[in-house]
Amino acid sequence: MPASATKTRRVAVLADSDTRWKWGALTANRISPEDSDIRLDGFLLRGRATPTARQLQEVGVHADSLREVSAVEFLRTMAQESYDVLVLALVGGGVQAMLHGLKRVWEEQPQRPVIVTGYVGVVYEKLADGLLLRHGADLVLANSRQDAERFRAVYDGVGADSSAVTEVALPFLGGAPYPGEHDPYTVVFAAQPSVPDSRKDRTYLLNRLIQHARRHPEREVLLKLRSKPGEHTTHIEELPYQKLVQRLDPPANFKLVYGNMGEVLDRTDLLVTISSTAALESLHRRIPTVVLSDLGVREVLGNHHFVGSGCLASWDRLDDGYSPTPDEEWVSRQGVCADGSYATAFDAARERITKLLERPGGLPALTPYYTPATAPGDLPGILARHHLGPDGSPLPGAPAHDREPGPVRQIVRRAARGAYRHGVQRVAPVIRRMGEL
């Protein structure tokens, strides 16, 4: 197509954490119709997990504009600005609130953008809960064939339209295939903020990682961390590994690392995790990957998702030199695309978006499954958490400032977030231990 025929699509992404911003922004680029360029405007929903500047830099995804907003501020912007595509990279309740708020602000407008939502990684819990909260978007992205089948079954099972479910893959897969062992051989443990959540289990994993480093002094053993103490990501981390390791005496070949997961995988020979999405990134590149069974194979840990993968193993086996071989059929159902099909994984989403954008007369009004009639006891509370009334309109007194807060307000906001994080990471664990006495 001649350069003169290239269109510029305006795309907005609303995210509530660093990992969801990464997913949303990368998804926006992956699903953009191939005959167009995009202008990407990013919006960070103000809350406990609003990413810091360091986290945004580590994510490494850039936008043409990026600013922090409240839910009401965002809705006001959507009423005033015109976009082609809107990606809602939020928790389920946030998606549902935005769908109702957007339905209201667009009810008098002839055109609206295509709304896209989905999941940032493996869906191993609250399947029906999360899916029904996302119902009403034009595209609900499923990161694998298995997820697409499960998503449609849930929607069909409650009598909701399942046509929005669209199979894609995780947008951040990539990197060079595993070239073979590095020098030194490098073992990476991909930590997760909330799995496992007890001090006992987290200390156990940390001790086993340090023991592996001592047992294999010729190896480099890395603990890959998502955030620094005081920062929040998609999940709350009450017991950061950085603090637990201070009480131990790790050897010189043990290190804590941050940064982009893809860059860490560039030097990885063995990726170890409980259930992190990093396992799928690693499998995509055919790096030997282990999902730990030491704490059991349990739904609460999320490692049950990897049953049948060929990747489950214990630290005892790893200490003895075990390297797993993944099951190819399992891998192909998980959207990992290790077979080279990643280039076409987003074709269906692009085609669907193009058809919706070209629909004569524009898109119909949003119709979420949950309404004041179908969920009168639940929906008002979901909307109220974002300062919206049952009809999606702003509640009296809702924050709706359309300019940057002054220095005093910024200081108060940072202090409030710091107090919240202190309560989560310091006070809450103490109270929990007192309750166990």
C-alpha positions as CSV (number, residue, x, y, z in Angstrom):
1,M,0.0,0.0,0.0
2,P,1.4,3.5,-0.9
3,A,2.6,5.6,2.0
4,S,0.0,8.2,1.1
5,A,-2.7,5.7,1.9
6,T,-1.5,5.0,5.4
7,K,-4.0,6.0,8.1
8,T,-3.3,7.2,11.6
9,R,-5.5,5.6,14.2
10,R,-6.0,7.2,17.5
11,V,-5.7,4.6,20.3
12,A,-6.1,5.1,24.1
13,V,-5.0,2.7,26.8
14,L,-6.3,3.0,30.4
15,A,-4.2,0.9,32.8
16,D,-4.1,0.6,36.6
17,S,-0.6,-0.9,37.2
18,D,2.8,-1.3,35.5
19,T,2.2,-4.8,34.2
20,R,-1.3,-3.9,32.8
21,W,0.2,-0.8,31.2
22,K,2.8,-3.0,29.5
23,W,0.1,-5.4,28.4
24,G,-2.3,-2.7,27.2
25,A,0.3,-0.6,25.3
26,L,1.8,-3.6,23.6
27,T,-1.6,-5.0,22.8
28,A,-2.6,-1.7,21.2
29,N,0.4,-2.0,18.9
30,R,-0.2,-5.6,18.1
31,I,-3.9,-5.2,17.2
32,S,-3.6,-2.1,15.1
33,P,-4.8,-2.7,11.5
34,E,-1.7,-3.2,9.3
35,D,-2.7,-0.4,6.9
36,S,-2.4,2.2,9.7
37,D,0.0,3.9,12.1
38,I,-1.2,4.7,15.6
39,R,-1.1,7.6,18.0
40,L,-1.0,6.1,21.4
41,D,-2.4,8.1,24.4
42,G,-1.8,6.4,27.8
43,F,-3.9,7.0,30.9
44,L,-2.9,5.6,34.3
45,L,-5.8,5.1,36.6
46,R,-5.0,6.7,40.0
47,G,-4.9,4.2,42.8
48,R,-2.8,2.0,45.1
49,A,-0.9,0.4,42.2
50,T,-0.3,3.5,40.0
51,P,3.2,2.9,38.6
52,T,6.2,5.0,39.6
53,A,8.5,6.6,37.0
54,R,11.1,3.8,37.6
55,Q,8.5,1.1,37.0
56,L,7.4,2.8,33.7
57,Q,11.0,3.1,32.6
58,E,11.6,-0.6,33.3
59,V,8.5,-1.6,31.3
60,G,10.1,0.1,28.4
61,V,6.8,0.8,26.5
62,H,6.4,4.4,25.3
63,A,3.3,6.4,24.4
64,D,2.8,9.7,22.5
65,S,1.2,11.0,25.7
66,L,0.9,9.6,29.2
67,R,-0.9,11.0,32.3
68,E,-2.5,10.0,35.5
69,V,-6.3,10.3,35.9
70,S,-9.2,9.5,38.1
71,A,-12.0,7.4,36.6
72,V,-14.2,10.5,36.3
73,E,-11.4,12.5,34.7
74,F,-11.0,9.7,32.2
75,L,-14.7,9.5,31.3
76,R,-14.7,13.3,30.8
77,T,-11.8,13.0,28.4
78,M,-13.5,10.2,26.4
79,A,-16.6,12.5,26.1
80,Q,-14.4,15.2,24.6
81,E,-11.9,13.4,22.5
82,S,-12.3,11.1,19.5
83,Y,-10.5,7.7,19.4
84,D,-10.7,4.7,17.1
85,V,-9.7,2.1,19.7
86,L,-9.7,2.0,23.5
87,V,-7.9,-0.7,25.4
88,L,-9.1,-1.2,29.0
89,A,-6.1,-2.8,30.8
90,L,-7.7,-3.0,34.3
91,V,-8.9,-5.4,36.9
92,G,-12.4,-6.8,36.2
93,G,-14.2,-4.3,38.4
94,G,-12.4,-1.4,36.8
95,V,-13.4,-2.7,33.3
96,Q,-17.1,-3.0,34.3
97,A,-17.2,0.5,35.9
98,M,-15.6,2.0,32.7
99,L,-18.1,0.1,30.5
100,H,-21.0,1.6,32.3
101,G,-19.5,5.1,32.6
102,L,-18.6,5.1,28.9
103,K,-22.0,3.8,27.9
104,R,-23.4,6.9,29.6
105,V,-21.0,9.5,28.1
106,W,-21.4,8.1,24.6
107,E,-25.2,7.7,24.6
108,E,-25.7,10.9,22.7
109,Q,-22.7,10.5,20.3
110,P,-23.0,9.0,16.8
111,Q,-19.6,7.4,16.9
112,R,-17.6,5.6,19.6
113,P,-14.3,3.7,19.6
114,V,-13.8,-0.1,19.5
115,I,-13.3,-1.3,23.1
116,V,-10.8,-4.0,23.8
117,T,-10.0,-5.8,27.0
118,G,-8.4,-9.0,28.3
119,Y,-6.0,-10.5,30.7
120,V,-2.3,-9.7,31.4
121,G,-1.3,-13.3,31.8
122,V,-2.4,-16.8,32.9
123,V,-6.0,-17.0,34.0
124,Y,-5.9,-19.5,36.9
125,E,-8.5,-18.1,39.3
126,K,-11.9,-16.3,39.4
127,L,-12.6,-17.3,35.8
128,A,-16.3,-16.6,35.7
129,D,-16.0,-13.6,38.0
130,G,-13.4,-11.8,35.9
131,L,-15.0,-12.7,32.6
132,L,-18.5,-11.5,33.4
133,L,-17.0,-8.2,34.7
134,R,-15.3,-7.8,31.3
135,H,-18.4,-8.6,29.3
136,G,-19.6,-5.7,27.1
137,A,-16.3,-4.9,25.4
138,D,-16.2,-5.4,21.6
139,L,-13.2,-7.7,21.9
140,V,-12.4,-9.8,25.0
141,L,-8.9,-11.1,24.1
142,A,-8.0,-14.7,25.0
143,N,-4.2,-15.4,25.2
144,S,-4.5,-18.9,24.0
145,R,-6.7,-21.5,22.3
146,Q,-7.5,-23.0,25.7
147,D,-8.5,-19.6,27.1
148,A,-10.7,-18.9,24.1
149,E,-12.6,-22.1,24.6
150,R,-13.0,-21.5,28.3
151,F,-14.1,-17.9,27.9
152,R,-16.8,-18.8,25.3
153,A,-18.1,-21.6,27.6
154,V,-18.6,-19.2,30.5
155,Y,-20.4,-16.6,28.4
156,D,-22.6,-19.2,26.6
157,G,-23.3,-20.9,30.0
158,V,-25.0,-17.7,31.4
159,G,-26.7,-16.8,28.2
160,A,-24.3,-13.9,27.4
161,D,-23.1,-13.1,23.9
162,S,-19.7,-14.8,23.4
163,S,-18.9,-13.4,20.0
164,A,-16.5,-10.8,21.5
165,V,-14.0,-13.5,22.6
166,T,-11.0,-13.3,20.2
167,E,-8.0,-15.6,20.3
168,V,-4.6,-13.9,20.3
169,A,-1.4,-14.5,22.2
170,L,0.5,-12.6,25.0
171,P,1.7,-9.4,23.4
172,F,5.1,-9.3,25.1
173,L,6.4,-12.7,23.7
174,G,9.5,-12.4,21.6
175,G,13.3,-12.4,21.8
176,A,15.8,-14.7,20.2
177,P,15.4,-18.5,20.6
178,Y,17.6,-20.1,23.3
179,P,21.1,-20.5,21.7
180,G,22.4,-23.0,24.2
181,E,24.3,-22.8,27.5
182,H,25.9,-19.5,28.5
183,D,29.1,-19.0,30.4
184,P,28.4,-18.9,33.3
185,Y,25.3,-21.1,33.3
186,T,22.5,-18.9,34.6
187,V,19.5,-19.9,36.7
188,V,16.8,-17.3,37.2
189,F,14.0,-17.5,39.7
190,A,11.1,-15.3,38.6
191,A,9.4,-14.1,41.8
192,Q,5.8,-13.1,42.1
193,P,4.4,-10.4,44.4
194,S,1.5,-12.5,45.9
195,V,2.4,-16.2,45.2
196,P,3.2,-17.6,47.7
197,D,1.9,-15.2,50.2
198,S,3.2,-16.6,53.6
199,R,6.5,-15.8,55.2
200,K,7.2,-19.5,55.7
201,D,6.7,-20.4,52.0
202,R,8.6,-17.4,50.7
203,T,11.5,-18.0,53.1
204,Y,11.6,-21.6,52.0
205,L,11.9,-20.7,48.3
206,L,14.5,-18.1,49.1
207,N,16.6,-20.6,51.1
208,R,16.3,-23.2,48.4
209,L,17.5,-20.7,45.8
210,I,20.5,-19.7,48.0
211,Q,21.3,-23.4,48.6
212,H,21.3,-24.0,44.9
213,A,23.8,-21.2,44.5
214,R,26.0,-22.7,47.2
215,R,25.7,-26.2,45.7
216,H,26.6,-24.9,42.2
217,P,29.3,-22.2,42.6
218,E,30.0,-22.4,38.9
219,R,26.5,-21.1,38.1
220,E,25.1,-17.6,38.4
221,V,21.8,-17.6,40.3
222,L,19.5,-14.6,39.9
223,L,16.4,-13.7,41.8
224,K,14.3,-11.6,39.3
225,L,12.1,-9.1,41.2
226,R,9.2,-7.2,39.8
227,S,9.3,-4.2,42.1
228,K,11.3,-2.5,44.8
229,P,10.0,-2.2,48.4
230,G,7.3,0.5,48.6
231,E,6.3,0.0,45.0
232,H,3.1,-1.9,44.0
233,T,2.5,-3.8,40.8
234,T,-0.6,-5.8,39.8
235,H,-0.7,-7.6,43.1
236,I,0.1,-6.4,46.6
237,E,3.4,-7.7,48.0
238,E,3.4,-7.8,51.8
239,L,6.7,-9.6,52.2
240,P,9.3,-8.4,49.7
241,Y,12.1,-10.9,49.0
242,Q,14.5,-8.0,49.4
243,K,13.7,-7.8,53.1
244,L,13.7,-11.5,53.7
245,V,17.2,-11.9,52.1
246,Q,18.7,-9.4,54.5
247,R,18.5,-12.0,57.2
248,L,20.5,-14.5,55.2
249,D,24.0,-14.8,53.9
250,P,23.9,-15.6,50.2
251,P,27.1,-16.5,48.3
252,A,28.7,-14.3,45.8
253,N,27.1,-16.0,42.8
254,F,23.6,-15.1,44.1
255,K,22.2,-11.7,42.9
256,L,19.0,-9.7,43.0
257,V,18.0,-8.3,39.6
258,Y,15.4,-6.0,38.2
259,G,14.7,-4.8,34.7
260,N,12.9,-6.0,31.6
261,M,12.1,-9.7,31.7
262,G,13.1,-10.2,28.1
263,E,16.6,-8.8,28.7
264,V,17.0,-11.1,31.7
265,L,15.9,-14.1,29.6
266,D,18.6,-13.2,27.0
267,R,21.1,-14.7,29.5
268,T,19.0,-17.4,31.1
269,D,19.7,-21.1,30.9
270,L,17.0,-22.3,33.4
271,L,13.9,-20.3,34.3
272,V,12.3,-21.3,37.6
273,T,9.0,-20.0,39.0
274,I,5.9,-20.9,40.9
275,S,3.4,-19.8,38.2
276,S,4.6,-16.5,36.7
277,T,3.7,-15.6,33.2
278,A,7.5,-15.4,32.7
279,A,7.3,-19.2,32.2
280,L,5.3,-18.6,29.0
281,E,7.9,-16.1,27.8
282,S,10.6,-18.6,28.5
283,L,8.8,-21.5,26.8
284,H,8.2,-19.2,23.8
285,R,12.0,-18.9,23.4
286,R,12.5,-22.6,24.2
287,I,14.5,-21.9,27.3
288,P,14.4,-24.8,29.8
289,T,11.6,-23.9,32.2
290,V,10.6,-25.3,35.6
291,V,7.4,-24.7,37.5
292,L,8.1,-25.6,41.1
293,S,6.1,-28.4,42.8
294,D,7.8,-27.9,46.2
295,L,4.7,-26.2,47.8
296,G,2.3,-28.6,46.2
297,V,0.4,-28.3,42.9
298,R,-2.5,-26.1,44.0
299,E,-5.0,-23.7,42.6
300,V,-4.1,-21.1,45.1
301,L,-0.6,-21.1,43.7
302,G,-1.6,-21.1,40.1
303,N,0.9,-23.9,39.2
304,H,-2.0,-26.2,38.6
305,H,-2.3,-24.4,35.2
306,F,0.9,-26.2,34.2
307,V,-0.4,-29.7,34.7
308,G,0.5,-31.6,31.5
309,S,3.2,-29.1,30.5
310,G,6.1,-31.4,31.4
311,C,7.6,-28.5,33.4
312,L,6.6,-29.4,37.0
313,A,9.6,-30.3,39.1
314,S,11.1,-29.8,42.6
315,W,14.3,-28.1,43.8
316,D,15.7,-31.5,44.7
317,R,15.6,-32.5,41.0
318,L,17.1,-29.1,40.0
319,D,19.9,-29.4,42.4
320,D,20.8,-32.8,40.8
321,G,21.0,-31.2,37.4
322,Y,17.5,-31.9,36.0
323,S,16.4,-30.0,32.8
324,P,12.8,-30.4,31.7
325,T,11.4,-31.1,28.2
326,P,8.0,-29.3,27.6
327,D,5.1,-31.1,26.1
328,E,4.6,-29.7,22.6
329,E,0.9,-30.2,22.4
330,W,0.4,-28.5,25.8
331,V,2.6,-25.6,24.7
332,S,0.7,-25.1,21.4
333,R,-2.6,-24.7,23.3
334,Q,-1.2,-22.0,25.6
335,G,-0.6,-19.3,23.0
336,V,3.2,-19.7,23.5
337,C,3.8,-19.9,19.7
338,A,7.2,-21.6,20.0
339,D,6.5,-23.1,16.5
340,G,7.0,-19.7,14.8
341,S,3.3,-18.8,14.4
342,Y,3.5,-15.7,16.6
343,A,3.5,-13.4,13.5
344,T,-0.1,-14.3,12.7
345,A,-1.4,-14.6,16.3
346,F,-3.1,-11.2,16.2
347,D,-4.6,-11.4,12.7
348,A,-8.1,-12.3,13.9
349,A,-8.2,-9.3,16.3
350,R,-7.0,-6.9,13.6
351,E,-9.6,-8.2,11.1
352,R,-12.4,-7.9,13.7
353,I,-11.3,-4.3,14.6
354,T,-11.1,-3.3,11.0
355,K,-14.7,-4.5,10.3
356,L,-16.0,-2.8,13.4
357,L,-14.3,0.5,12.5
358,E,-15.9,0.3,9.0
359,R,-19.3,-0.7,10.2
360,P,-22.0,1.5,8.5
361,G,-23.7,3.8,11.0
362,G,-21.1,3.3,13.7
363,L,-21.1,0.9,16.6
364,P,-24.1,0.0,18.8
365,A,-24.4,1.1,22.4
366,L,-22.5,-0.9,25.0
367,T,-24.4,-3.8,26.5
368,P,-22.6,-5.3,29.5
369,Y,-24.0,-8.5,31.0
370,Y,-24.3,-6.9,34.4
371,T,-27.0,-4.2,34.6
372,P,-29.0,-2.8,37.5
373,A,-31.6,-5.4,36.5
374,T,-29.4,-8.5,36.3
375,A,-27.0,-7.7,39.3
376,P,-28.8,-5.1,41.5
377,G,-27.0,-6.3,44.6
378,D,-23.5,-6.2,43.2
379,L,-23.2,-3.6,40.4
380,P,-23.8,-0.4,42.4
381,G,-20.9,-1.3,44.7
382,I,-18.6,-1.9,41.8
383,L,-19.5,1.4,40.2
384,A,-19.3,3.3,43.5
385,R,-15.7,2.3,44.0
386,H,-14.9,4.4,41.0
387,H,-17.2,7.2,42.1
388,L,-20.0,6.3,39.7
389,G,-23.7,6.0,40.3
390,P,-25.9,3.0,39.3
391,D,-26.5,4.6,35.9
392,G,-22.8,5.2,35.2
393,S,-22.9,9.0,36.0
394,P,-20.4,10.6,38.4
395,L,-21.5,10.6,42.1
396,P,-21.7,14.0,43.9
397,G,-18.2,15.0,45.2
398,A,-16.4,12.6,42.8
399,P,-12.8,13.8,42.0
400,A,-12.9,15.3,38.5
401,H,-10.1,17.8,38.3
402,D,-9.0,18.4,34.7
403,R,-5.6,20.0,35.6
404,E,-2.5,18.7,37.2
405,P,-2.7,18.9,41.1
406,G,-0.7,21.5,42.8
407,P,2.5,20.7,44.8
408,V,0.6,20.5,48.2
409,R,-1.9,18.0,46.7
410,Q,1.0,16.0,45.1
411,I,2.7,15.8,48.5
412,V,-0.5,14.7,50.3
413,R,-1.1,12.0,47.6
414,R,2.4,10.6,47.8
415,A,2.1,10.5,51.6
416,A,-1.2,8.7,51.4
417,R,0.2,6.1,49.1
418,G,3.2,5.7,51.3
419,A,1.0,5.2,54.4
420,Y,-1.1,2.6,52.5
421,R,2.0,0.7,51.4
422,H,3.5,0.8,54.9
423,G,0.2,-0.6,56.2
424,V,0.3,-3.4,53.6
425,Q,3.9,-4.4,54.0
426,R,4.6,-3.7,57.7
427,V,1.4,-3.4,59.8
428,A,-0.8,-6.1,58.2
429,P,1.8,-8.9,58.5
430,V,2.3,-8.1,62.2
431,I,-1.5,-8.1,62.8
432,R,-1.7,-11.4,61.0
433,R,1.0,-13.0,63.1
434,M,-0.6,-11.7,66.3
435,G,-3.9,-13.3,65.2
436,E,-2.1,-16.7,64.8
437,L,-0.8,-16.7,68.4
